[in-house]
């Protein structure tokens, strides 16, 4: 199996090129400067724009959308892109809201991408919880995605989605053997929610890496927004794991070999 090439576009948005397939995660392409509602009085400002625009991407075979309800994971420009993509995979509730052929996957449900001349990809939705225990009715559903290439027993790329560390993520680390782990970081908090956190902090990210033992770790979802904690927050803890952590240059296609 050829190592994937990853292009970090900004925030959670990542182009994954693998065995001839081109997958895009959580499309966000709007310009910086606007403040967005994140629900229930929480607000966040976009501080920097994407390194690439949809017109720069070429053909996208599928969008892997961890959730649709927050602008830092799907903004208006990202929504405009969706109808041009053959497959949009997301949560079951998100597919109902998006309509137009979006496909909902419950945790541990699978689907396949097939095309002549390319190996089949199996996409498995993995559990996520976008906040503390009992927060799901408020913040909504979220999933991650495991991408497996036909003929391989290992997961080529696992994208965590926006989640904290909980039993569902621990199940991922025990069930899957992962080559490249893409971790949504950020340690997201809001003033109106006090100490409540909605994505991995540094210690949780390090624990996931230690449990999962992937060949490569690729952080995303740590820059570009006022509610994200930056690279400096996470780098020491991830470095201490001894893992091969790749902080990708924005907009640069990078083979993860």
Secondary structure, DSSP 8 states (H G I E B T S, - for coil): ----EEEEEETTEEEEEETTEEEEES-----S--EEEEETTEEEEB-S--SS-GGGT----EEE-S-SSSTTTS-HHHHHHHTTSSEEEE-HHHHHHH-TT-EE--TT-EEEEEETTEEEEEEEEEE--SSSTT-HHHH---EEEEEEETT-SSEEEEE--S----HHHHHHHHH--EEEEEEE------GGGTT---S--HHHHHHHHHHH--SEEEEESSSSBTTS--HHHHHHHHHHTT-EEE---TT--EE--
